[in-house]
Amino acid sequence: MNQNTTRELLNYLKDNSGFVTSNELANVLNVSTKTIKRQVKRINDDANALVIKSEKGRGYFLDYNIYLYKKDSLSFMDKEPLNKIQLDILRELLLTSPKFIRLDELMDKYYLSESAIHVAIRKIESVLADYNLVIVMKHRHVQISGSEKDIRDALIYLILNANNEYDFGNLTDILESQIKDPDISFAIRQKEYAESALKSTIPYPYNVNLFMHIYILLNRTRRFVKISMDDKTVRSLDKQISEYPEIFSVSTEILNNINRYLHVNVSKNEIYYLFEYLISSRLNSIIGDKNDDTLVKTVTDLYIDIVSHDFGIKIVRGSLFTELFQHILPMINRLRHNIRLNNALIDEIKTEYGQLLQSVETASLQIEKDLNLPHISQNESGFIALYFAKYLEENNNQLSAIVVCTTGIGTSELVAAKIRKSFPNIHIENVISSFELDDVIKYGKKVDLLISTIPLRKKYKMPVVVVSSLFSLRDKNRVQEVVRNLNEPIDTSKFLEIPIETKELSKDSVINMVSQKLGLLTGLDSRRINKAIYDREEKGNTTITNGIVILHSIINDKFPNFVGISVLNTPIHTWKCLDNTPVRIVITFCLSQENVIHKSNVKDIRYLSRNLADDDFVDELSNSRNSKVAINLIKRKLEESQC
């Protein structure tokens, strides 16, 4: 586990107020439970305190008070940047890897003592951990060990500083002015040749990655470094090479140009590296026409579904789907080929769109698991979050809210600031005291939501969420649930009359009739409806009181949810409710399993379920003469619940 993952472990525990099992942590961080255990011990040892506590059968718990006091003593929390000499040593070690360099040679070249060179190497080693690279010391010689991809990534982002937010033109201008190296012009020409030959512009930041790859290749080859590629990796590319021969041909020609430029024969394996970089760029005019887009479409749909559910908003796919699809297509290629893409704006995204990024990262974890994809990094999730941020700003699907506290200053301003950061779809209309609230509601602009740091004595038409002055994760979740409810419209058109015409009334005959009628009315397979109802009945009683039963049919398919209402002329005396009354009213929930899992499009059903716990409503419903009267009563009650 590297230091980034150590921070992720702490951050995950910080965001969860209770215990988290080792299995959950291992799944989220993509490591083993043994690694979690070792890492917890390391953190506690480093702090010389029980920062993370554990209980058998419950998991791990972050003692937040101890963490606040001890976080500065955790060595991995903040790494001091390398100085110029240390960066020069790092550059030399990376460029010559996997060759060893004598320690004496480095000491003489940079005028360092024995102790100073060892300090430099320890600091370099801590930085390299983020790139899965290690320092190897042997007989007073030192080398950097790791995969070729990771070595080049470290050169790109640590030495050439390509993670700054420069476009291609700015970056190459800066490098030319600082380094004054003819290799830069050559690498630019190869990038331009690829675009010309493929009749496609390589956009930022893919153009920077390709340019850097070629530039670093020139430098490493001059040091007589032989590059190797695993035969397994080469074989895995064979299918894509056959699909995109023009890209493979361009990769071959660029290598020929490099051979002529350096007057050497570079390893033919470099063709495969170049091919990987090109295939993982947004060459939509080539890749988009040939790619089997089923996986890309599924990933795009999942991101939109999960984020829209988290934020409680209905997203119209349109341009958002198109833009995400075009981004995710090369992203999947990058994941498959282990190509790292740093996000220059990740810190700003965390600050400006923290909750949105968190939602996208949650989606990324689920997508990895469900579709068996490689790890989707925070950098990649950050790029995707920007597409959603753009959509939210352009469509302005915002709810208006008022933040209330005792005085209207202090805690409420803090809460308002945190809400703005966490919820881009909530617009804070005002921050006021509880004394001003009635007048503001009476004479001011209509708002959708009240968020208060104190309990409010009166009842208001809009929802009220009481939160703590610190606006904790629990508070965020409560606000998120209310926002989801506000944005999810009640669709009472899904309530269907199910007339029961059989004379021989029994539990089985009614269930069979309900299944057949629902199948006819919805177009679903009545046999699947019937089986799902019986599967639920086997698990336990679904009757309530006053002659009412609630059948459940949850089907693994995509469709809008339906609720069937049947009022029987004659009660079924062989089918009794909890209060021993015979069943007369049959309510059937016919639900899509996907909607149940994601809790989407189920607001009407949630409200109906809550109202069925209201004795007055149940009494009124049980007196319904027929299905039509019952549905009208339910519609009226749902409309009242929404107010």
C-alpha positions in Angstrom: 0.0 0.0 0.0 1.5 3.3 -1.0 1.2 6.6 0.8 -1.7 7.8 -1.3 -3.6 4.8 -0.3 -2.7 5.4 3.4 -4.3 8.8 3.1 -7.4 7.2 1.4 -7.7 4.8 4.3 -7.8 7.7 6.8 -10.1 9.7 4.6 -12.5 6.8 4.2 -12.6 6.3 8.0 -13.1 10.1 8.5 -16.1 10.1 6.2 -17.8 7.2 8.1 -18.9 8.0 11.6 -19.2 4.3 12.7 -17.2 1.1 12.4 -16.1 -0.1 9.0 -15.3 -3.7 8.4 -11.9 -4.8 7.1 -13.6 -6.4 4.0 -15.3 -3.1 3.1 -12.0 -1.2 3.4 -10.2 -3.9 1.4 -12.8 -3.7 -1.4 -12.8 0.1 -1.5 -9.0 0.5 -1.5 -8.4 -2.6 -3.7 -6.0 -4.2 -1.2 -6.1 -7.3 1.0 -7.5 -7.4 4.6 -4.0 -8.2 5.8 -2.7 -5.0 4.2 -5.4 -3.1 6.0 -4.4 -4.6 9.3 -0.7 -3.8 8.7 -1.5 -0.3 7.6 -3.6 0.4 10.7 -0.7 -0.8 12.9 1.7 1.4 11.0 -0.6 4.5 11.5 -1.0 3.8 15.2 2.7 3.2 15.7 3.6 6.3 13.7 1.3 8.4 16.0 2.2 6.5 19.1 -1.5 6.4 19.9 -4.7 4.5 19.0 -5.8 6.7 16.1 -7.7 3.8 14.6 -9.4 1.5 17.0 -10.6 -2.0 16.2 -13.2 -4.3 17.6 -13.7 -8.0 16.7 -16.7 -8.5 14.6 -17.2 -4.7 14.0 -14.1 -3.6 12.2 -12.2 -0.3 12.4 -13.1 3.1 13.9 -11.3 6.4 13.6 -11.0 8.3 16.9 -11.4 11.7 15.4 -10.2 13.6 18.5 -7.0 11.7 18.7 -6.5 12.0 14.9 -6.8 15.8 15.2 -4.1 15.9 17.9 -1.8 13.4 16.2 -2.2 14.0 12.5 0.9 16.3 12.3 3.0 13.5 13.7 2.0 11.1 10.9 5.0 11.0 8.6 3.1 10.3 5.4 0.5 13.1 5.7 2.6 15.8 4.0 5.8 15.2 2.1 8.3 17.9 1.9 9.1 18.6 -1.8 12.4 17.6 -3.3 15.0 20.3 -3.6 16.9 21.0 -6.9 19.8 18.6 -6.2 17.4 15.8 -5.2 15.3 16.4 -8.3 18.5 16.2 -10.5 19.5 12.9 -8.8 16.0 11.6 -9.3 16.1 12.6 -13.0 19.4 10.8 -13.5 18.2 7.6 -11.7 15.0 7.5 -13.7 16.6 8.1 -17.1 19.2 5.4 -16.5 16.9 2.8 -14.9 17.2 -0.1 -14.7 21.0 0.5 -14.7 22.8 1.0 -11.4 24.7 4.2 -10.6 27.7 4.3 -8.2 27.0 6.3 -5.0 30.5 7.8 -5.2 29.7 9.1 -8.6 26.6 10.9 -7.4 28.4 12.2 -4.3 31.2 13.7 -6.4 28.9 15.1 -9.1 26.6 16.9 -6.6 29.2 17.6 -3.8 27.3 15.6 -1.2 28.5 13.9 1.9 27.8 10.2 2.7 24.9 11.2 5.1 23.5 13.8 2.7 23.3 11.3 -0.3 21.4 8.8 2.0 19.0 11.5 3.1 18.4 12.4 -0.5 17.7 8.8 -1.5 15.3 8.3 1.4 13.3 11.4 0.3 13.4 10.2 -3.3 12.1 6.8 -2.3 9.1 8.3 -0.4 8.1 10.3 -3.6 8.5 7.3 -5.9 6.1 5.2 -3.8 3.2 7.0 -5.5 4.4 5.6 -8.8 4.9 2.0 -7.6 8.7 2.4 -7.9 11.4 1.4 -5.4 15.0 2.3 -4.7 17.4 -0.7 -4.8 20.8 -0.4 -3.1 23.5 -3.0 -3.8 27.3 -2.8 -3.1 27.3 1.0 -2.9 25.3 1.2 -6.2 21.7 2.5 -6.5 19.0 2.0 -9.1 15.2 2.7 -9.5 13.3 -0.5 -10.0 9.8 -0.8 -11.5 7.8 -1.1 -14.7 8.7 1.0 -17.7 5.3 2.7 -17.7 5.7 3.8 -14.1 9.3 5.0 -14.7 8.0 7.2 -17.6 5.1 8.4 -15.6 7.4 9.5 -12.9 9.6 11.4 -15.4 6.6 13.1 -17.0 5.0 14.3 -13.8 8.0 14.6 -11.3 10.7 15.9 -13.6 9.0 17.6 -16.6 6.2 18.8 -14.3 3.5 18.0 -16.9 0.8 17.9 -14.2 0.6 21.7 -14.2 -2.4 23.1 -16.1 -0.6 24.0 -19.3 -2.0 23.3 -22.7 0.3 21.7 -25.3 1.6 25.0 -26.8 2.4 26.5 -23.4 4.1 23.4 -22.1 6.4 23.0 -25.1 7.2 26.8 -25.1 8.2 26.5 -21.4 10.3 23.4 -22.0 12.0 24.9 -25.0 12.9 28.1 -23.1 14.1 26.2 -20.0 15.8 23.1 -21.5 16.7 24.4 -25.0 16.8 20.8 -26.3 16.4 20.0 -30.1 14.6 16.8 -29.0 11.6 18.9 -28.1 11.1 20.1 -31.7 11.6 16.5 -32.9 8.9 15.2 -30.5 6.5 17.9 -31.5 7.0 17.0 -35.2 6.1 13.3 -34.4 2.9 14.4 -32.6 2.0 16.5 -35.7 2.8 13.7 -38.0 0.5 11.3 -36.1 -2.4 13.9 -36.4 -1.8 14.4 -40.1 -1.5 10.7 -40.9 -4.6 9.8 -38.9 -6.5 12.9 -40.0 -7.5 13.6 -36.4 -6.5 16.2 -33.8 -5.2 14.7 -30.6 -6.7 16.9 -27.8 -5.3 18.0 -24.5 -4.1 16.3 -22.3 -3.5 13.2 -24.6 -1.2 15.3 -26.9 1.0 16.2 -23.9 1.2 12.5 -22.9 2.3 11.4 -26.4 4.8 14.3 -26.7 6.3 13.5 -23.3 6.5 9.8 -24.1 8.5 10.4 -27.3 10.7 13.0 -25.5 11.5 10.7 -22.6 12.2 7.8 -25.0 14.9 9.9 -26.8 16.6 10.7 -23.5 16.5 7.1 -22.2 17.6 5.6 -25.4 20.7 7.9 -25.5 21.7 6.3 -22.2 21.7 2.9 -23.8 18.7 1.7 -21.9 17.1 -1.3 -23.5 13.3 -1.3 -23.2 11.4 -4.6 -22.8 7.8 -5.4 -22.9 6.1 -8.4 -21.5 5.1 -11.0 -24.2 1.7 -11.2 -22.5 1.2 -7.4 -23.0 2.1 -7.7 -26.7 -0.3 -10.6 -27.2 -3.1 -8.6 -25.5 -2.7 -5.9 -28.1 -2.9 -8.2 -31.1 -6.7 -7.9 -31.4 -6.7 -4.1 -31.3 -3.7 -3.9 -33.7 -5.8 -5.9 -36.2 -8.8 -3.6 -35.6 -6.7 -0.4 -36.1 -3.9 -1.2 -38.5 -3.6 2.5 -39.5 -2.7 3.5 -35.9 -0.2 0.6 -35.8 1.3 1.8 -39.1 1.7 5.3 -37.7 3.4 3.9 -34.6 5.8 2.0 -36.8 6.7 5.0 -38.8 7.3 7.2 -35.7 9.7 4.5 -34.5 11.5 4.6 -37.9 11.8 8.4 -37.6 13.3 8.0 -34.1 15.8 5.4 -35.4 16.9 7.8 -38.1 17.1 10.7 -35.7 19.2 8.9 -33.1 21.2 6.8 -35.6 20.4 3.7 -33.6 17.9 0.9 -33.8 15.5 1.3 -30.9 13.7 -1.8 -29.6 10.7 -2.8 -31.7 8.8 -3.0 -28.5 8.5 0.7 -28.6 6.0 0.4 -31.4 3.6 -1.2 -28.9 4.1 1.6 -26.4 3.4 4.2 -29.0 0.3 2.2 -30.2 -1.0 2.1 -26.6 -0.7 5.9 -26.2 -2.4 6.6 -29.5 -5.2 4.0 -29.0 -5.8 5.6 -25.6 -6.2 9.1 -27.0 -9.5 10.7 -28.1 -9.0 9.8 -31.8 -12.8 9.7 -32.2 -12.8 9.9 -36.0 -11.0 6.5 -36.1 -11.8 4.7 -32.9 -15.4 5.9 -32.4 -16.5 4.4 -35.8 -15.1 0.9 -35.1 -15.3 0.4 -31.4 -17.9 -1.9 -30.0 -19.6 0.7 -27.8 -21.7 -1.6 -25.6 -19.3 -1.4 -22.7 -18.8 2.4 -23.1 -22.5 3.0 -23.2 -23.1 0.8 -20.1 -20.4 2.8 -18.2 -21.8 6.1 -19.3 -25.3 5.1 -18.3 -24.2 3.9 -14.9 -22.3 7.2 -14.2 -25.4 9.2 -15.1 -27.8 6.9 -13.1 -25.7 6.9 -10.0 -24.9 10.6 -9.9 -28.4 11.6 -10.7 -29.7 9.4 -7.9 -27.1 10.7 -5.4 -28.1 14.3 -6.1 -31.8 13.6 -6.4 -32.1 15.1 -9.8 -33.4 13.9 -13.2 -30.7 14.3 -15.8 -31.7 14.6 -19.4 -29.0 12.6 -21.2 -28.6 14.5 -24.5 -25.3 16.3 -24.8 -24.1 15.1 -21.4 -24.3 11.5 -22.6 -22.5 12.3 -25.8 -19.7 14.2 -24.1 -19.2 11.5 -21.4 -19.3 8.7 -24.0 -16.5 10.4 -26.0 -14.4 10.8 -22.9 -15.1 7.3 -21.5 -14.2 5.5 -24.7 -10.4 6.4 -24.5 -10.6 6.2 -20.7 -11.4 2.5 -20.9 -8.4 2.0 -23.2 -6.2 3.9 -20.7 -7.4 1.6 -17.9 -6.7 -1.5 -19.9 -3.2 -0.4 -20.9 -2.4 1.1 -17.4 -1.8 4.6 -18.8 -1.8 7.2 -16.1 -3.5 10.6 -16.9 -2.9 13.2 -14.3 -5.6 15.8 -13.7 -4.2 19.3 -13.2 -7.4 20.6 -11.8 -8.0 17.9 -9.1 -7.4 20.2 -6.2 -9.8 22.8 -7.5 -12.4 20.1 -8.2 -12.1 18.9 -4.6 -12.6 22.4 -3.4 -15.4 23.5 -5.7 -17.2 20.3 -6.4 -16.4 18.1 -3.4 -19.7 16.3 -3.1 -20.0 15.9 -6.9 -16.5 14.3 -7.0 -17.4 12.0 -4.1 -20.5 10.9 -6.0 -18.5 10.2 -9.1 -15.9 8.3 -7.1 -18.7 6.2 -5.6 -19.9 5.5 -9.1 -16.4 4.6 -10.2 -16.0 2.0 -7.4 -19.4 0.4 -8.3 -18.5 0.4 -12.1 -15.1 -1.2 -11.4 -16.8 -4.0 -9.4 -19.9 -4.6 -11.6 -18.0 -4.6 -14.9 -14.7 -6.0 -13.7 -12.7 -3.0 -14.9 -9.2 -1.9 -13.6 -9.1 0.7 -10.9 -10.5 4.1 -11.9 -8.3 6.7 -10.2 -9.4 9.9 -8.5 -7.8 11.8 -11.4 -10.1 10.0 -13.9 -13.1 10.5 -11.7 -12.2 14.2 -11.5 -12.4 14.6 -15.3 -15.9 12.9 -15.3 -17.0 15.2 -12.4 -16.3 18.2 -14.6 -18.8 17.0 -17.2 -21.5 16.8 -14.5 -20.5 20.2 -13.1 -20.9 21.7 -16.5 -24.3 20.1 -17.0 -25.6 21.3 -13.6 -24.4 24.9 -14.3 -25.8 25.0 -17.8 -29.2 23.5 -16.9 -29.4 25.2 -13.5 -31.5 22.4 -11.9 -31.1 24.2 -8.6 -33.3 24.0 -5.5 -33.6 27.2 -3.5 -33.0 27.1 0.3 -32.8 29.3 3.3 -30.3 28.6 6.1 -31.6 29.4 9.6 -29.9 29.7 13.0 -30.5 31.7 16.3 -28.9 34.9 15.1 -28.4 34.6 11.3 -24.7 34.9 11.6 -21.8 32.6 12.7 -22.9 29.0 12.6 -25.5 29.5 9.8 -22.9 31.2 7.6 -20.5 28.3 8.1 -23.3 25.8 7.3 -24.2 27.8 4.2 -20.6 27.8 3.0 -20.4 24.0 3.4 -23.7 23.5 1.6 -22.5 25.6 -1.4 -19.4 23.5 -1.5 -21.1 20.1 -1.1 -24.3 20.7 -3.2 -23.9 22.6 -6.4 -27.6 22.0 -7.1 -28.7 24.0 -4.0 -28.9 27.8 -4.2 -28.8 29.5 -0.8 -31.3 32.4 -1.1 -30.7 33.8 2.4 -29.0 33.2 5.7 -31.3 34.5 8.5 -32.2 34.3 12.2 -35.2 32.2 13.4 -36.9 35.5 14.3 -36.9 36.7 10.7 -38.1 33.4 9.2 -41.8 34.0 9.2 -41.6 37.4 7.5 -39.1 36.1 4.9 -41.3 33.2 4.0 -44.4 35.4 3.9 -43.0 38.3 1.9 -39.9 36.9 0.3 -39.1 34.7 -2.7 -40.6 31.2 -2.6 -38.0 28.6 -1.5 -38.0 24.8 -1.7 -36.1 23.9 1.5 -35.3 25.2 5.0 -32.0 24.1 6.5 -31.8 25.0 10.2 -29.2 24.6 13.0 -32.0 24.8 15.6 -35.4 23.0 15.8 -38.2 25.1 14.4 -41.4 25.3 16.4 -43.8 26.0 13.6 -44.7 23.7 10.7 -43.9 25.0 7.2 -45.1 23.9 3.7 -41.6 23.2 2.6 -39.3 20.5 4.1 -37.2 21.4 7.0 -33.8 19.7 7.7 -32.2 20.3 11.1 -28.4 20.0 11.0 -25.5 20.4 13.3 -23.4 23.6 13.2 -20.5 21.5 12.0 -22.5 20.1 9.1 -21.2 16.5 9.4 -21.3 13.7 6.9 -24.5 12.5 8.6 -26.0 16.0 8.0 -25.0 15.9 4.4 -26.7 12.6 3.9 -29.9 13.9 5.4 -29.9 16.9 3.2 -29.2 14.7 0.2 -32.1 12.5 1.0 -34.5 15.5 1.2 -33.1 16.9 -2.1 -33.7 13.5 -3.7 -37.3 13.4 -2.6 -37.9 17.0 -3.8 -36.5 16.3 -7.2 -38.2 12.9 -7.7 -41.7 13.7 -8.9 -44.7 11.5 -7.9 -46.1 9.8 -10.9 -49.5 8.6 -9.9 -50.3 7.4 -13.5 -48.5 4.2 -12.5 -51.4 3.2 -10.2 -53.5 0.6 -12.0 -57.0 -0.8 -11.4 -56.8 -4.6 -11.2 -60.4 -5.9 -11.3 -60.8 -9.4 -9.8 -63.5 -11.4 -11.5 -63.1 -14.9 -10.2 -65.9 -16.4 -8.1 -63.8 -19.0 -6.2 -61.8 -16.6 -4.1 -58.6 -17.8 -2.4 -55.1 -16.4 -1.8 -53.8 -18.4 -4.8 -56.6 -17.5 -7.2 -56.2 -13.8 -6.4 -52.4 -13.8 -6.8 -52.8 -15.6 -10.2 -55.5 -13.2 -11.4 -53.4 -10.1 -10.2 -50.3 -11.5 -12.1 -52.3 -12.1 -15.3 -53.9 -8.6 -15.2 -50.7 -6.8 -14.4 -48.9 -8.6 -17.3 -51.7 -7.5 -19.7 -51.6 -3.9 -18.5 -47.8 -3.5 -18.3 -46.5 -5.8 -21.1 -44.4 -7.7 -18.5 -44.3 -11.5 -18.4 -47.1 -12.5 -16.0 -45.3 -15.7 -15.1 -42.3 -13.6 -13.8 -44.7 -11.4 -11.8 -46.3 -14.4 -10.3 -43.1 -16.1 -9.4 -41.7 -13.0 -7.8 -44.9 -12.6 -5.7 -44.6 -16.1 -4.4 -40.9 -15.8 -3.7 -41.7 -12.9 -1.4 -44.6 -14.7 0.2 -42.4 -17.5 1.2 -40.2 -15.1 3.2 -43.0 -13.9 5.4 -46.5 -12.4 5.9 -47.3 -9.3 3.7 -50.7 -8.5 5.2 -51.1 -5.5 7.5 -54.5 -4.7 9.1 -58.1 -3.7 8.1 -58.2 -6.3 5.4 -55.2 -5.0 3.4 -52.4 -7.0 2.0 -49.3 -5.6 0.1 -47.9 -8.1 -2.5 -44.4 -7.6 -3.7 -43.1 -8.5 -7.2 -39.5 -7.4 -7.7 -38.2 -8.3 -11.2 -34.7 -8.2 -12.6 -35.5 -6.0 -15.6 -35.7 -2.3 -16.6 -39.2 -0.8 -16.5 -41.2 1.9 -14.6 -42.6 0.8 -11.3 -46.3 -0.1 -11.2 -48.8 -0.4 -8.3 -51.9 -2.5 -8.8 -55.0 -1.8 -6.7 -57.7 -4.5 -6.3 -60.8 -4.1 -4.1 -62.7 -7.4 -3.8 -66.5 -7.6 -3.6 -66.2 -10.5 -1.1 -63.4 -10.7 1.5 -61.3 -13.9 1.6 -62.0 -15.5 4.9 -59.2 -18.1 4.5 -56.6 -15.2 4.1 -56.4 -13.3 7.3 -54.5 -10.0 8.2 -52.5 -9.3 11.4 -55.7 -8.1 13.1 -57.5 -11.3 12.0 -59.6 -9.4 9.4 -60.1 -11.2 6.1 -58.3 -9.8 3.0 -60.4 -7.5 0.9 -57.9 -4.9 -0.6 -54.9 -6.1 -2.5 -52.1 -3.7 -3.2 -49.4 -5.1 -5.5 -46.0 -3.4 -5.9 -44.5 -4.4 -9.2 -41.0 -3.0 -9.1 -37.8 -3.1 -11.2 -34.9 -4.5 -9.2 -32.6 -1.8 -10.6 -35.0 0.9 -9.2 -35.0 -0.8 -5.8 -31.2 -1.1 -5.6 -30.6 2.5 -6.7 -33.7 3.8 -4.9 -34.8 5.6 -8.0 -38.3 6.3 -9.2 -39.7 4.9 -5.9 -40.9 8.1 -4.2 -44.6 7.4 -4.7 -44.2 3.9 -3.3 -42.2 5.2 -0.3 -44.9 7.8 0.5 -47.7 5.1 0.1 -45.8 2.8 2.4 -45.5 5.5 5.0 -49.1 6.4 4.8 -50.1 2.8 5.3 -48.7 3.2 8.8 -51.3 5.9 9.4 -54.3 4.4 11.2 -56.7 7.1 9.9 -55.6 6.6 6.3 -55.9 2.8 6.6 -59.4 3.1 8.0 -60.5 5.3 5.1 -58.8 3.1 2.5 -60.4 -0.1 3.9 -63.9 1.4 3.4 -63.3 2.0 -0.4 -66.2 0.6 -2.4 -64.0 -0.2 -5.4 -60.5 0.1 -6.9 -61.2 3.5 -8.5 -62.3 5.0 -5.2 -59.2 3.5 -3.5 -56.8 4.9 -6.2 -58.4 8.4 -6.0 -57.9 8.3 -2.2 -54.3 7.2 -2.6 -53.6 10.0 -5.2 -55.1 12.6 -2.9 -53.0 11.4 0.1 -49.8 11.4 -2.0 -50.5 14.9 -3.1 -51.0 16.0 0.5 -47.7 14.3 1.5 -45.8 16.2 -1.2 -47.0 19.6 0.1 
